[in-house]
């Protein structure tokens, strides 16, 4: 539950423009699609994908770290990482399985992005289903574990000599295609009221410098007021 009085106190530190912008962006946020990055080791690639997710309104990004740590470059991400919900799987050697199992429990179908395995062409993809798009390590692509547990495969049509795209480019093409179709459909893709409220509160806090001390000051004043009432 959100402390409404605390939220209003925090909002006093924000401009009306900032508050309106948060609410406007939240209207276009979705969890109908999510992105999974498996063992991406180039920070600029992971960062570019994070930036792309923010641009196209995909709220959640899942990073699997079996071999490599997923690092986000602030220079490339341009601050977009602040506004997304990011999850990291790095506890043991079965991080891929753990991530995919978690997403399936949440109702996502797992779609591996790969030009092989009789993949569905992007233009023919059924965007109405709740989907987690998995993008694999640079050069090698998604792991055998992903291939084994995927519910389907997706590819971007290519007619040149090169068989693959840079991961950040591939993610941008896929997300632009599916989110555009989604927003022009009758699918219930938006966040729930509660999800919007929680994210709004989180974004407000992230905007305020020294928010911890400001919150502590607010709570101390509240305690003082309560103490005076009891006298």
C-alpha positions, 0 to 999 in steps of 0.5 A: 500500500502507498502512503498517500500523505507521504506521496503528496509530500514527495510531489511537492518537490516536483514540478507539475510538468514532471508529474503530468509526464509521469502519468502520461508515460504510465498510460503507455507502459505495458507488461504484455511484452517483456524482454530477456537478455541472456548473457549479454557481455557488451555493456553498450548492447545491454544498455541500448536494449534497455533504452529501446524498452523504455522508448517502446513502453516495455516496463520489465527487463530480465537479465540472465547472468550465467557467464557474464555480468549484465552491465548498463552504461549510463552514457548509452542508456541515457537514464532510461534504466531509472524508469524500468523494472529490472530483474537479474538472475545470477544465483547459480548455473541454472539461471536461465531455467530459473528465469524462464520458469518464473516468466511462465508462472507469470503467464508468458510464452517464451519466444526465442529470437533466432533465425533458425529452427523454423522460426516465425517471421516477425510480420506473422507473429501473434502479438496478442499473446503475453510474450517474453522475447529472449535475446541471446549472447552476442554472436552465439545467440540464445542457449540450448536451454532456451531453445529447449524450453521455448514455446516458439521462435521468431526471426526478422526477415533478411535478404543480405549475405549477413545472417544476423543483426546486432542484438540492440538493433534486433530488439528495436525492430521486434519491439517497434513492430509488436508494440505498434500492433498491440496499441492498435488492437483491442488487447488489454495491454495496459498496466493495472491501476495498482501497477501504475500507482506503485510505479508512479510512487517509485518514479517520484522518489527516484526524481528527488535528491536526498529522498531518504533524508527527506522521508526521514524528516517527514516521518520525524515531523509526523511523530512530533505532531502525534506526540503533541496531540497526545499531550 
